[in-house]
Amino acid sequence: MIIDILSWICIVLGGVLGIIGGIGIIRFPDFYSRLHAVGITDTLCAILILFGLGLQSGWSFESVKLFLIFAFLFFTSPTASYSLGNGAWQSGIKPWRTSSQEESADGD
C-alpha cells in the first residue's frame, strides 16, 4: 500500500513538472530561458515518472528496462540542452534583455 502511494506521488509530481515545463515554453521571452525551463523540468520529470513506474513494477525485467531508459535520459537530456544552447549562441541568437539592462549597457 505504501509503495503504491509513493509511486503515484512520483508519477503525479512528474506529470505536474512536465506541465510546468510546457508553460515555461509558452511564457518565457527568449530561446535561452525557454531552454532552461525545459532542460531543468524534463530531466526531473522523467526521473520522477520512471521512478514511480519502477516502484509499480517491482523487482522485474521491466524495472531493469526502466532503469536503462533513466540512464539514457540522464546523460542525453543535459547534453542536448547544452548543444542547443551552444548552437544558438554560435549562430548569433542573443539573450533577451530588459530595458534596465539595456540602459546600463548603454551607459558603459
Buried (B, 14 or more C-beta within 10 A) or exposed (E): EEEEEBBEEBBEBBBEBBEBBBEBEEEBEBBBBBBBBBBBBBBBBBBBBBBBBBBBBEEEEEBEBBEEBBEEBEEEBBEBBEEBBEEBEEEEEEEEEEEEEEEEEEEE
